Amino acid sequence: MELILKQDVDNLGFKDDVVTVKNGYGRNFLIPTGHAVLATKSAKKVLEETLKQRAYKEAKEVEEANRVAGTMKALEIKIAAKVGTGDKLFGSVNNIDVAAALAKEGQEIDKKYITVTTVKRLGKYNATVRLHRSVNIDLEFEVVAQA
């Protein structure tokens, strides 16, 4: 079943992508919830025109995302966490903590666009931040002991 996505769907595609999915997934989930519509000939033509009109706007968004990526790479992010014996943390550091640390530095990024492996020890780690559908950056951060 061929569908046109109306919004981003995790592990499937981004808004306005034409995707092929199994019939049940499309008929029972994507279409009823408003995530997608059937990719008929007329819908594809409308999508093509929309994408042509949006190309200039998209270029400006990519340029802005690249500018933000440059400023974010220059940041030194340190996240303070409570530490037990050795360098083990009480709890863990995740994407919510990284988003809060970025907000303190003046970069508001939604937590759902940040991917972090669960951190349970002190040290330096990497997070992947998606600023745009075609702009992803690896952001280094350090977990330090809370004073």
PyMOL commands that place a pseudoatom at each C-alpha (Angstrom):
pseudoatom trace, name=CA, resn=MET, resi=1, chain=A, elem=C, hetatm=0, pos=[0.000, 0.000, 0.000]
pseudoatom trace, name=CA, resn=GLU, resi=2, chain=A, elem=C, hetatm=0, pos=[1.456, 3.345, -1.045]
pseudoatom trace, name=CA, resn=LEU, resi=3, chain=A, elem=C, hetatm=0, pos=[0.810, 6.303, 1.258]
pseudoatom trace, name=CA, resn=ILE, resi=4, chain=A, elem=C, hetatm=0, pos=[1.790, 9.969, 1.558]
pseudoatom trace, name=CA, resn=LEU, resi=5, chain=A, elem=C, hetatm=0, pos=[2.783, 10.891, 5.110]
pseudoatom trace, name=CA, resn=LYS, resi=6, chain=A, elem=C, hetatm=0, pos=[1.082, 13.955, 6.567]
pseudoatom trace, name=CA, resn=GLN, resi=7, chain=A, elem=C, hetatm=0, pos=[3.483, 14.167, 9.514]
pseudoatom trace, name=CA, resn=ASP, resi=8, chain=A, elem=C, hetatm=0, pos=[6.759, 12.618, 10.677]
pseudoatom trace, name=CA, resn=VAL, resi=9, chain=A, elem=C, hetatm=0, pos=[6.411, 8.971, 11.719]
pseudoatom trace, name=CA, resn=ASP, resi=10, chain=A, elem=C, hetatm=0, pos=[9.260, 7.384, 13.673]
pseudoatom trace, name=CA, resn=ASN, resi=11, chain=A, elem=C, hetatm=0, pos=[11.085, 4.595, 11.835]
pseudoatom trace, name=CA, resn=LEU, resi=12, chain=A, elem=C, hetatm=0, pos=[9.018, 5.181, 8.694]
pseudoatom trace, name=CA, resn=GLY, resi=13, chain=A, elem=C, hetatm=0, pos=[9.586, 8.615, 7.179]
pseudoatom trace, name=CA, resn=PHE, resi=14, chain=A, elem=C, hetatm=0, pos=[9.129, 12.356, 7.269]
pseudoatom trace, name=CA, resn=LYS, resi=15, chain=A, elem=C, hetatm=0, pos=[6.207, 14.574, 6.328]
pseudoatom trace, name=CA, resn=ASP, resi=16, chain=A, elem=C, hetatm=0, pos=[5.329, 14.458, 2.598]
pseudoatom trace, name=CA, resn=ASP, resi=17, chain=A, elem=C, hetatm=0, pos=[7.338, 11.278, 1.934]
pseudoatom trace, name=CA, resn=VAL, resi=18, chain=A, elem=C, hetatm=0, pos=[5.743, 8.610, -0.257]
pseudoatom trace, name=CA, resn=VAL, resi=19, chain=A, elem=C, hetatm=0, pos=[6.148, 5.294, 1.562]
pseudoatom trace, name=CA, resn=THR, resi=20, chain=A, elem=C, hetatm=0, pos=[5.088, 1.703, 0.999]
pseudoatom trace, name=CA, resn=VAL, resi=21, chain=A, elem=C, hetatm=0, pos=[3.684, -0.116, 4.028]
pseudoatom trace, name=CA, resn=LYS, resi=22, chain=A, elem=C, hetatm=0, pos=[1.720, -3.275, 4.676]
pseudoatom trace, name=CA, resn=ASN, resi=23, chain=A, elem=C, hetatm=0, pos=[-2.007, -2.952, 4.055]
pseudoatom trace, name=CA, resn=GLY, resi=24, chain=A, elem=C, hetatm=0, pos=[-3.047, -3.498, 7.678]
pseudoatom trace, name=CA, resn=TYR, resi=25, chain=A, elem=C, hetatm=0, pos=[-0.633, -0.910, 9.077]
pseudoatom trace, name=CA, resn=GLY, resi=26, chain=A, elem=C, hetatm=0, pos=[-1.828, 1.694, 6.594]
pseudoatom trace, name=CA, resn=ARG, resi=27, chain=A, elem=C, hetatm=0, pos=[-5.539, 0.901, 6.789]
pseudoatom trace, name=CA, resn=ASN, resi=28, chain=A, elem=C, hetatm=0, pos=[-5.792, 0.334, 10.544]
pseudoatom trace, name=CA, resn=PHE, resi=29, chain=A, elem=C, hetatm=0, pos=[-3.318, 2.869, 11.968]
pseudoatom trace, name=CA, resn=LEU, resi=30, chain=A, elem=C, hetatm=0, pos=[-1.800, 5.460, 9.631]
pseudoatom trace, name=CA, resn=ILE, resi=31, chain=A, elem=C, hetatm=0, pos=[-4.900, 6.562, 7.735]
pseudoatom trace, name=CA, resn=PRO, resi=32, chain=A, elem=C, hetatm=0, pos=[-7.416, 6.600, 10.666]
pseudoatom trace, name=CA, resn=THR, resi=33, chain=A, elem=C, hetatm=0, pos=[-5.053, 8.553, 12.928]
pseudoatom trace, name=CA, resn=GLY, resi=34, chain=A, elem=C, hetatm=0, pos=[-4.378, 11.154, 10.219]
pseudoatom trace, name=CA, resn=HIS, resi=35, chain=A, elem=C, hetatm=0, pos=[-0.685, 10.297, 9.835]
pseudoatom trace, name=CA, resn=ALA, resi=36, chain=A, elem=C, hetatm=0, pos=[-1.077, 9.498, 6.122]
pseudoatom trace, name=CA, resn=VAL, resi=37, chain=A, elem=C, hetatm=0, pos=[-3.376, 9.527, 3.091]
pseudoatom trace, name=CA, resn=LEU, resi=38, chain=A, elem=C, hetatm=0, pos=[-3.582, 7.182, 0.091]
pseudoatom trace, name=CA, resn=ALA, resi=39, chain=A, elem=C, hetatm=0, pos=[-1.092, 8.012, -2.668]
pseudoatom trace, name=CA, resn=THR, resi=40, chain=A, elem=C, hetatm=0, pos=[-3.479, 8.313, -5.594]
pseudoatom trace, name=CA, resn=LYS, resi=41, chain=A, elem=C, hetatm=0, pos=[-2.437, 9.938, -8.893]
pseudoatom trace, name=CA, resn=SER, resi=42, chain=A, elem=C, hetatm=0, pos=[-4.149, 13.200, -8.002]
pseudoatom trace, name=CA, resn=ALA, resi=43, chain=A, elem=C, hetatm=0, pos=[-2.654, 13.236, -4.494]
pseudoatom trace, name=CA, resn=LYS, resi=44, chain=A, elem=C, hetatm=0, pos=[0.816, 12.690, -5.972]
pseudoatom trace, name=CA, resn=LYS, resi=45, chain=A, elem=C, hetatm=0, pos=[0.337, 15.630, -8.370]
pseudoatom trace, name=CA, resn=VAL, resi=46, chain=A, elem=C, hetatm=0, pos=[-0.757, 17.892, -5.519]
pseudoatom trace, name=CA, resn=LEU, resi=47, chain=A, elem=C, hetatm=0, pos=[2.233, 16.731, -3.472]
pseudoatom trace, name=CA, resn=GLU, resi=48, chain=A, elem=C, hetatm=0, pos=[4.597, 17.442, -6.372]
pseudoatom trace, name=CA, resn=GLU, resi=49, chain=A, elem=C, hetatm=0, pos=[3.322, 21.009, -6.692]
pseudoatom trace, name=CA, resn=THR, resi=50, chain=A, elem=C, hetatm=0, pos=[3.535, 21.548, -2.947]
pseudoatom trace, name=CA, resn=LEU, resi=51, chain=A, elem=C, hetatm=0, pos=[7.134, 20.315, -2.863]
pseudoatom trace, name=CA, resn=LYS, resi=52, chain=A, elem=C, hetatm=0, pos=[8.108, 22.641, -5.731]
pseudoatom trace, name=CA, resn=GLN, resi=53, chain=A, elem=C, hetatm=0, pos=[6.671, 25.617, -3.866]
pseudoatom trace, name=CA, resn=ARG, resi=54, chain=A, elem=C, hetatm=0, pos=[8.342, 24.586, -0.637]
pseudoatom trace, name=CA, resn=ALA, resi=55, chain=A, elem=C, hetatm=0, pos=[11.863, 24.076, -2.074]
pseudoatom trace, name=CA, resn=TYR, resi=56, chain=A, elem=C, hetatm=0, pos=[13.002, 27.685, -1.462]
pseudoatom trace, name=CA, resn=LYS, resi=57, chain=A, elem=C, hetatm=0, pos=[11.636, 27.716, 2.089]
pseudoatom trace, name=CA, resn=GLU, resi=58, chain=A, elem=C, hetatm=0, pos=[13.319, 24.364, 2.740]
pseudoatom trace, name=CA, resn=ALA, resi=59, chain=A, elem=C, hetatm=0, pos=[16.706, 25.753, 1.653]
pseudoatom trace, name=CA, resn=LYS, resi=60, chain=A, elem=C, hetatm=0, pos=[16.376, 28.589, 4.173]
pseudoatom trace, name=CA, resn=GLU, resi=61, chain=A, elem=C, hetatm=0, pos=[15.473, 26.121, 6.943]
pseudoatom trace, name=CA, resn=VAL, resi=62, chain=A, elem=C, hetatm=0, pos=[18.527, 23.957, 6.168]
pseudoatom trace, name=CA, resn=GLU, resi=63, chain=A, elem=C, hetatm=0, pos=[20.764, 27.038, 6.227]
pseudoatom trace, name=CA, resn=GLU, resi=64, chain=A, elem=C, hetatm=0, pos=[19.340, 28.062, 9.620]
pseudoatom trace, name=CA, resn=ALA, resi=65, chain=A, elem=C, hetatm=0, pos=[19.791, 24.515, 10.975]
pseudoatom trace, name=CA, resn=ASN, resi=66, chain=A, elem=C, hetatm=0, pos=[23.437, 24.499, 9.836]
pseudoatom trace, name=CA, resn=ARG, resi=67, chain=A, elem=C, hetatm=0, pos=[24.002, 27.844, 11.572]
pseudoatom trace, name=CA, resn=VAL, resi=68, chain=A, elem=C, hetatm=0, pos=[22.507, 26.501, 14.814]
pseudoatom trace, name=CA, resn=ALA, resi=69, chain=A, elem=C, hetatm=0, pos=[24.622, 23.342, 14.447]
pseudoatom trace, name=CA, resn=GLY, resi=70, chain=A, elem=C, hetatm=0, pos=[27.767, 25.461, 14.278]
pseudoatom trace, name=CA, resn=THR, resi=71, chain=A, elem=C, hetatm=0, pos=[26.898, 27.320, 17.469]
pseudoatom trace, name=CA, resn=MET, resi=72, chain=A, elem=C, hetatm=0, pos=[25.940, 24.093, 19.271]
pseudoatom trace, name=CA, resn=LYS, resi=73, chain=A, elem=C, hetatm=0, pos=[29.227, 22.365, 18.400]
pseudoatom trace, name=CA, resn=ALA, resi=74, chain=A, elem=C, hetatm=0, pos=[31.103, 25.262, 20.005]
pseudoatom trace, name=CA, resn=LEU, resi=75, chain=A, elem=C, hetatm=0, pos=[29.281, 24.747, 23.338]
pseudoatom trace, name=CA, resn=GLU, resi=76, chain=A, elem=C, hetatm=0, pos=[30.884, 22.859, 26.193]
pseudoatom trace, name=CA, resn=ILE, resi=77, chain=A, elem=C, hetatm=0, pos=[28.044, 21.080, 27.936]
pseudoatom trace, name=CA, resn=LYS, resi=78, chain=A, elem=C, hetatm=0, pos=[28.535, 19.727, 31.430]
pseudoatom trace, name=CA, resn=ILE, resi=79, chain=A, elem=C, hetatm=0, pos=[25.748, 17.917, 33.225]
pseudoatom trace, name=CA, resn=ALA, resi=80, chain=A, elem=C, hetatm=0, pos=[26.058, 17.640, 36.986]
pseudoatom trace, name=CA, resn=ALA, resi=81, chain=A, elem=C, hetatm=0, pos=[24.724, 14.439, 38.544]
pseudoatom trace, name=CA, resn=LYS, resi=82, chain=A, elem=C, hetatm=0, pos=[24.779, 12.801, 41.949]
pseudoatom trace, name=CA, resn=VAL, resi=83, chain=A, elem=C, hetatm=0, pos=[27.516, 10.192, 42.232]
pseudoatom trace, name=CA, resn=GLY, resi=84, chain=A, elem=C, hetatm=0, pos=[27.819, 7.121, 44.441]
pseudoatom trace, name=CA, resn=THR, resi=85, chain=A, elem=C, hetatm=0, pos=[30.891, 5.011, 45.039]
pseudoatom trace, name=CA, resn=GLY, resi=86, chain=A, elem=C, hetatm=0, pos=[33.450, 5.237, 42.252]
pseudoatom trace, name=CA, resn=ASP, resi=87, chain=A, elem=C, hetatm=0, pos=[32.039, 7.012, 39.250]
pseudoatom trace, name=CA, resn=LYS, resi=88, chain=A, elem=C, hetatm=0, pos=[28.579, 5.416, 39.237]
pseudoatom trace, name=CA, resn=LEU, resi=89, chain=A, elem=C, hetatm=0, pos=[25.591, 7.749, 39.053]
pseudoatom trace, name=CA, resn=PHE, resi=90, chain=A, elem=C, hetatm=0, pos=[22.454, 7.675, 41.160]
pseudoatom trace, name=CA, resn=GLY, resi=91, chain=A, elem=C, hetatm=0, pos=[19.957, 7.238, 38.342]
pseudoatom trace, name=CA, resn=SER, resi=92, chain=A, elem=C, hetatm=0, pos=[21.032, 8.096, 34.796]
pseudoatom trace, name=CA, resn=VAL, resi=93, chain=A, elem=C, hetatm=0, pos=[21.458, 10.925, 32.305]
pseudoatom trace, name=CA, resn=ASN, resi=94, chain=A, elem=C, hetatm=0, pos=[19.176, 10.867, 29.270]
pseudoatom trace, name=CA, resn=ASN, resi=95, chain=A, elem=C, hetatm=0, pos=[17.821, 13.084, 26.480]
pseudoatom trace, name=CA, resn=ILE, resi=96, chain=A, elem=C, hetatm=0, pos=[15.745, 15.161, 28.920]
pseudoatom trace, name=CA, resn=ASP, resi=97, chain=A, elem=C, hetatm=0, pos=[18.886, 16.148, 30.843]
pseudoatom trace, name=CA, resn=VAL, resi=98, chain=A, elem=C, hetatm=0, pos=[20.733, 17.033, 27.640]
pseudoatom trace, name=CA, resn=ALA, resi=99, chain=A, elem=C, hetatm=0, pos=[17.769, 19.159, 26.461]
pseudoatom trace, name=CA, resn=ALA, resi=100, chain=A, elem=C, hetatm=0, pos=[17.756, 20.990, 29.826]
pseudoatom trace, name=CA, resn=ALA, resi=101, chain=A, elem=C, hetatm=0, pos=[21.523, 21.624, 29.597]
pseudoatom trace, name=CA, resn=LEU, resi=102, chain=A, elem=C, hetatm=0, pos=[21.108, 22.999, 26.073]
pseudoatom trace, name=CA, resn=ALA, resi=103, chain=A, elem=C, hetatm=0, pos=[18.264, 25.250, 27.269]
pseudoatom trace, name=CA, resn=LYS, resi=104, chain=A, elem=C, hetatm=0, pos=[20.583, 26.714, 29.919]
pseudoatom trace, name=CA, resn=GLU, resi=105, chain=A, elem=C, hetatm=0, pos=[23.023, 27.563, 27.117]
pseudoatom trace, name=CA, resn=GLY, resi=106, chain=A, elem=C, hetatm=0, pos=[20.260, 29.274, 25.128]
pseudoatom trace, name=CA, resn=GLN, resi=107, chain=A, elem=C, hetatm=0, pos=[19.539, 26.503, 22.593]
pseudoatom trace, name=CA, resn=GLU, resi=108, chain=A, elem=C, hetatm=0, pos=[15.938, 25.292, 22.851]
pseudoatom trace, name=CA, resn=ILE, resi=109, chain=A, elem=C, hetatm=0, pos=[15.779, 21.799, 21.326]
pseudoatom trace, name=CA, resn=ASP, resi=110, chain=A, elem=C, hetatm=0, pos=[12.826, 19.468, 21.885]
pseudoatom trace, name=CA, resn=LYS, resi=111, chain=A, elem=C, hetatm=0, pos=[13.848, 16.308, 23.751]
pseudoatom trace, name=CA, resn=LYS, resi=112, chain=A, elem=C, hetatm=0, pos=[12.335, 14.034, 21.103]
pseudoatom trace, name=CA, resn=TYR, resi=113, chain=A, elem=C, hetatm=0, pos=[14.977, 15.205, 18.604]
pseudoatom trace, name=CA, resn=ILE, resi=114, chain=A, elem=C, hetatm=0, pos=[17.856, 14.204, 20.911]
pseudoatom trace, name=CA, resn=THR, resi=115, chain=A, elem=C, hetatm=0, pos=[19.142, 10.619, 21.003]
pseudoatom trace, name=CA, resn=VAL, resi=116, chain=A, elem=C, hetatm=0, pos=[21.365, 9.530, 23.889]
pseudoatom trace, name=CA, resn=THR, resi=117, chain=A, elem=C, hetatm=0, pos=[22.387, 6.084, 25.028]
pseudoatom trace, name=CA, resn=THR, resi=118, chain=A, elem=C, hetatm=0, pos=[21.622, 5.746, 28.724]
pseudoatom trace, name=CA, resn=VAL, resi=119, chain=A, elem=C, hetatm=0, pos=[24.505, 7.163, 30.739]
pseudoatom trace, name=CA, resn=LYS, resi=120, chain=A, elem=C, hetatm=0, pos=[25.210, 5.639, 34.164]
pseudoatom trace, name=CA, resn=ARG, resi=121, chain=A, elem=C, hetatm=0, pos=[28.835, 6.741, 34.789]
pseudoatom trace, name=CA, resn=LEU, resi=122, chain=A, elem=C, hetatm=0, pos=[30.872, 9.937, 34.813]
pseudoatom trace, name=CA, resn=GLY, resi=123, chain=A, elem=C, hetatm=0, pos=[32.731, 10.846, 31.636]
pseudoatom trace, name=CA, resn=LYS, resi=124, chain=A, elem=C, hetatm=0, pos=[32.348, 12.201, 28.110]
pseudoatom trace, name=CA, resn=TYR, resi=125, chain=A, elem=C, hetatm=0, pos=[29.543, 11.009, 25.863]
pseudoatom trace, name=CA, resn=ASN, resi=126, chain=A, elem=C, hetatm=0, pos=[27.919, 11.823, 22.528]
pseudoatom trace, name=CA, resn=ALA, resi=127, chain=A, elem=C, hetatm=0, pos=[24.334, 12.678, 21.721]
pseudoatom trace, name=CA, resn=THR, resi=128, chain=A, elem=C, hetatm=0, pos=[22.799, 12.884, 18.263]
pseudoatom trace, name=CA, resn=VAL, resi=129, chain=A, elem=C, hetatm=0, pos=[20.660, 15.978, 17.730]
pseudoatom trace, name=CA, resn=ARG, resi=130, chain=A, elem=C, hetatm=0, pos=[18.329, 16.261, 14.743]
pseudoatom trace, name=CA, resn=LEU, resi=131, chain=A, elem=C, hetatm=0, pos=[17.904, 19.930, 13.844]
pseudoatom trace, name=CA, resn=HIS, resi=132, chain=A, elem=C, hetatm=0, pos=[16.260, 19.300, 10.481]
pseudoatom trace, name=CA, resn=ARG, resi=133, chain=A, elem=C, hetatm=0, pos=[15.339, 16.230, 8.482]
pseudoatom trace, name=CA, resn=SER, resi=134, chain=A, elem=C, hetatm=0, pos=[18.686, 16.500, 6.663]
pseudoatom trace, name=CA, resn=VAL, resi=135, chain=A, elem=C, hetatm=0, pos=[20.831, 18.074, 9.431]
pseudoatom trace, name=CA, resn=ASN, resi=136, chain=A, elem=C, hetatm=0, pos=[22.011, 15.851, 12.299]
pseudoatom trace, name=CA, resn=ILE, resi=137, chain=A, elem=C, hetatm=0, pos=[24.938, 16.662, 14.563]
pseudoatom trace, name=CA, resn=ASP, resi=138, chain=A, elem=C, hetatm=0, pos=[26.922, 14.715, 17.131]
pseudoatom trace, name=CA, resn=LEU, resi=139, chain=A, elem=C, hetatm=0, pos=[27.029, 16.757, 20.316]
pseudoatom trace, name=CA, resn=GLU, resi=140, chain=A, elem=C, hetatm=0, pos=[29.635, 16.003, 22.954]
pseudoatom trace, name=CA, resn=PHE, resi=141, chain=A, elem=C, hetatm=0, pos=[28.723, 16.436, 26.607]
pseudoatom trace, name=CA, resn=GLU, resi=142, chain=A, elem=C, hetatm=0, pos=[30.381, 15.577, 29.867]
pseudoatom trace, name=CA, resn=VAL, resi=143, chain=A, elem=C, hetatm=0, pos=[28.790, 14.150, 32.995]
pseudoatom trace, name=CA, resn=VAL, resi=144, chain=A, elem=C, hetatm=0, pos=[30.479, 15.549, 36.104]
pseudoatom trace, name=CA, resn=ALA, resi=145, chain=A, elem=C, hetatm=0, pos=[30.010, 14.962, 39.831]
pseudoatom trace, name=CA, resn=GLN, resi=146, chain=A, elem=C, hetatm=0, pos=[27.566, 17.323, 41.518]
pseudoatom trace, name=CA, resn=ALA, resi=147, chain=A, elem=C, hetatm=0, pos=[29.268, 19.549, 44.071]
for i in range(1, 147): cmd.bond("trace and resi %d" % i, "trace and resi %d" % (i + 1))
show_as sticks, trace
zoom trace
